[in-house]
Amino acid sequence: MNNLMSEQLLSDIQRFKKELLSEFSAINNYWLSTVLNDQGFLGEISAVGEAKADADKGIILTTRMLWYFSEAALYAPEPSLVAAAHKMYDFIAQHFIDQEHGGVFWSLDANGDVVNGRKQTYAQAFAVYALSAYYRLSRNMVALTSARSIYGFIEKHAYDSVHGGYFEAFDRDWGALDDIRLSEKDLPSAKTMNTHLHMLEAFTGLLQAERVAANVAAATNVENSLKRLLETYENNFIDYSNGHLKMFLSRDWTDESIELSYGHDIESSWLVWEALEVLAVPALTKRYQSQVETLFSTCFKEGIAKDGSALEVFDLESGKAIHERIWWVQAEAMVGYFNAWQMTADDKYWQAVLAVWHFIKEQVIDSAHGEWHWVAQCDQQAQQSFYKVGFWKGPYHNGRSLIELCRRIESLKK
């Protein structure tokens, strides 16, 4: 921010950062001491801390752990975090990468044998994201080569050369798949915003890695893919009639959505802006800035509950917002509104950050068993049905928000 800050604001920011760093340390301690073990890591831990030793290991949890430990170690180069990143990379390299057909498997059993070899584009993106971060930490060229390879398979098999965008899923050898859904709650749509969102962050991460490696040709290829993804957001995902993103679409971009996702809207707002900052092309920044502002301003108007927490979903069929507060939405809302504050200097967004953080401290952080609840404590009716660690829950959303916010605070002009 370019405006001069008051002494009170500076004091509030520093107190906020101190609390973020304390929680960053707590999350690190939880994952290092509770989830990692001599055999690698646990695939699932219940809401009350019960380990499930025989749980399958999913690629989403595994890559998110690699990404987090890599980024955490880049931010705070502690030996335990560096060692954890190495451990997660070794596990992925030995067990998850498909040496025959390319890409990464969907899931393994507790012993590391393949259970489901499907190639979900969403999962390939997370592998690129994680391996790119690990390369920036370790300078391991084999890791970067793997990231490049998986990126190449995405471009070769998933890109739709007729209508643009990327298809959802394939079987192990990249052939057709009957059930392409990411999860049981998703629609069987050919293209989804969620997958494209995580490809956006993956390509942004790979571009940063290629620049570290000083590979101009490789960086140019990724830049072109990233620019094309931004065009896809502009032309196909943003619904200019309501300021939200379309979630599920057909092959030819017919909207099939049954809900609006405040969580993905606010997450997209800052990830799109991050992509623009990494690309560093002023004309593109100017072109897409209003779209970013549309996303975070709409979320601010519609997606905040009376207690300051961030809502997740608006159901289009019932015409009502779902008031269950989910951990990852709170984390992404903090970063999204902080980014909005940096872009606009409007105090309402800074106050929104503080309100969400207050809610997280009171309702989401689990002071008894560690880490964050899947659902806020005030929504206890659904609490026990969700795990603390599992296929879809790693240290990625909450850990990333803490690191991202601390980095942003450190970059503020005093």
Secondary structure, DSSP 8 states (H G I E B T S, - for coil): --S---HHHHHHHHHHHHHHHHHHHHHHHHIIIIIEETTEE-S-B-TTS-B-TT--EEHHHHHHHHHHHHHHHHHS--HHHHHHHHHHHHHIIIIIB-TTT-SB-SEE-TTS-EEE--EEHHHHHHHHHHHHHHHHHH--HHHHHHHHHHHHHIIIIIB-TTT-SB--EE-TTS---S---SSTTS---SEEHHHHHHHHHHHHHHHHHHHHHT-HHHHHHHHHHHHHHHHHIIIIIEETTTTEE--EE-TT--B--SEEEHHHHHHHHHHHHHHHHHHT-HHHHHHHHHHHHHHHHHHHHHSB-TTS-B--EEETTTTEEE---BHHHHHHHHHHHHHHHHHH--HHHHHHHHHHHHHIIIIIB-TTTSSB-SB-GGGGGGGGGS-SBBTTB-SHHHHHHHHHHHHHHHHS--
